[in-house]
Amino acid sequence: MVPEKVNVAGIEYSVKNVKGLSNNHDKMGVVRYGTAEIELDADMSQERKEQVFVHEMLHACFFEAGYTEQDEDAINRVSAILYQVLKDNAICFGKKVVYTDCGDKINICN
């Protein structure tokens, strides 16, 4: 599941689903650094949204690390592998913290 927000180097990026993004702009996702927003095409499958989210989040990571010029091919390659590693190892998108009656803290994947 794609989170509604993601914190990258202390900057909170909001994540928005935008209807027709790929039709109007020929892109499945866009990161806007100035407004700290990640936009994803709302018409994609959940799995594709997750993959594109990782791609755009990686752009945000590089930008916040000071890389204003980015190699799109490198981002494509690394984000595809990073998504696969997160997904295949059950590393969840959007953990929720729940407390039991005993006060124990449990992380639950959405």
FENPE-V122494 format. One record per run of one state. SS is the DSSP state (H for helix, E for strand, - for the rest). FROM is the first residue (numbers start at 1). LEN is the number of residues. If there is no record, write none. Layout:
BEGIN
((SS:FROM:LEN) (SS:FROM:LEN))
END
This chain:
BEGIN
((-:1:4) (E:5:4) (-:9:2) (E:11:8) (-:19:2) (H:21:5) (-:26:3) (E:29:4) (-:33:4) (E:37:5) (-:42:4) (H:46:19) (-:65:7) (H:72:17) (-:89:6) (E:95:5) (-:100:5) (E:105:5) (-:110:1))
END
